[in-house]
Amino acid sequence: MKKIILLLILLVFPLASAQNVFKSQKQIYLAEYYAHQKEDQKALDHYLEAFKINSKTPNSDAYLEAAAIAFKLKNNKTAKELLTQSITKQLAPLDFLRDFENLQPYKDSKELKEVLAQYDDLENQYYRELKNPAAYMEIQNLIVTDQLIRKEDKVFGKLAKKTDSTNITKLIELTKKYGWEDRAWILLWHHRGYTNEEKLVWDFFKPYLENEIKKDNINKDFFVDFEEFENLMNDFINKTNSGSIYTLNTLGNLNYNTTYFDIKNLDKRRKSVGLPPLYFEYFLYGNELPKDYEYNPENLLKDLENL
């Protein structure tokens, strides 16, 4: 679990000024669809459209997937531009970029070697282009403190509650002043559960983030992990097993729930939070589908286009 959270911190770096977040995400889904169908040019076109709509929305791995497709199409110029943007727009970590699986066939390319050699300069460009560098550094410091106390169980037990409280208070101040940054998600995650103890936190963040979703500044699935966790806790308290609301593949599914609530309406709920049909997970990754799940595969492309 800690590894998953740390990976999220490393890969997600959009700024508070992000707009058209979900419009961009829809293009990513379509790019993934066409890439899986081996329609590489269409896949690349949708990736490029996603980055055009919002260069700060996709995770850095979307840039790297697109770069690998560009290499495959022998469009090395575009590949290099995408590799460069993975750093200047998303600050892709050096090791992550160098070891990215789909780029391994092109590891000896002139373009990839040049980008790796220029990494420090491109990293500096990322920082120079920050809209609110002070806010960035303050949030980064909060995250460092957050992770530091969690390295040792004894320290965690003594300092966690106080540190989390101090961090979230500071995060509220920064969010009011500069807006939300997705890197801060991990700080809010430590206050999951809409309890009386966390009332002050959620009285601010729930309406604030819901409004940002409406303005398409934050992705529509933002609350999925939190809702799944809350649902899990209710099941635990009431000794029930209602099943997951949207997905089994979430940090909110801490007990590894294997069933879904009201599976006939699952895809409707998923669409309401910007998630594609559950079948898309099977289509891309071969994930086993529940026995009671019904879906017509012929509808997949249309459903992705109409999310």
Order of alpha helices (4+ residues) and beta strands (2+ residues): alpha-alpha-alpha-alpha-alpha-alpha-alpha-alpha-alpha-alpha-alpha-alpha-alpha-alpha-alpha-alpha
